[in-house]
Amino acid sequence: MRTQRQRLPPTVRTGQILDAALQEFSAAGYEGARMEDIALRAGLSKGGLYAHFSSKEQVFRALLERHLTPARLDARAIVEASASVRQLAERLVDHLYASLANPAMIATMRLLLAESARVPHLARRWRQETADAHLADIVSLLALARERGLCEGGVAARHPELLLSPVVHAIVMAILASADEPFDLAARRDAHVALICGLL
């Protein structure tokens, strides 16, 4: 007797599709990945996949949005909750490192870096909507912190991107690390806090 495929809520099914897509893109690359292979990994027919996504590019874009679009920084809340530069740095680093322990985020970033030349418009969109937006949040946080007297116009005021540099380095090292290689995120976090305190 033929079994009927279980009907899942759209959000659950979409999550399964994107999990499958990350595996397929990682294995075959953007050019090599096919919609039917993503569907197969997700346990769907090709038509079932197209009911959720109209193209491979749309799947890839959704994957970036899922794993590489962290919550925006609430600069005012962080500044108002901080009584010292160290508290400010700790809260900022907590926010920045929230997703670094997620293997799917690291795998998706590896994919974006590898495929950016093939899908430059998607890479550019991610940079504008996510990376540039987060840098703008850092600028706002520094301005609010100066207004409150938590910091002065140090080097970070002129080069706010320096506050993000240790995160970028951590992501690159995580991408390059082998599966059995230790990656001490806690030590990196502590060092990042100390660096921010020095830059502010």
KAHUGI-V409751 format. One record per backbone hydrogen bond with DSSP energy under -1.0 kcal/mol. CO is the residue of the C=O (numbers start at 0). NH is the residue of the N-H. Records with the same first field share a line. If there is no record, write none. Layout:
CO=NH + NH
This chain:
8=12
9=13
10=14
11=15
12=16
13=17
14=18
15=19
16=20
17=21
18=22
19=23
20=24
21=25
22=26
23=27
24=28
28=32
33=37
34=38
35=39
36=40
37=41
38=43
39=42
44=48
45=49
46=50
48=51 + 52
54=58
55=59
56=60
57=61
58=62
59=63
60=64
61=65
62=66
63=67
72=74
73=77
74=78
75=79
76=80
78=81
83=87
84=88
85=89
86=90
87=91
88=92
89=93
90=94
91=95
92=96
96=99
98=101
101=105
102=106
103=107
104=108
105=109
106=110
107=111
108=112
109=113
110=114
111=115
114=117 + 118
118=122
119=123
120=124
121=125
122=126
123=127
124=128
125=129 + 130
126=131
129=133
130=134
131=135
132=136
133=137
134=138
135=139
136=140
137=141
138=142
139=143
140=144
141=145
142=146
143=147
144=149
151=153
153=156
154=158
158=161
159=162
160=163
163=167
164=168
165=169
166=170
167=171
168=172
169=173
170=174
171=175
172=176
177=180
182=184
183=187
184=188
185=189
186=190
187=191
188=192
189=193
190=194
191=195
192=196
193=197
194=198
195=199
198=155
199=151
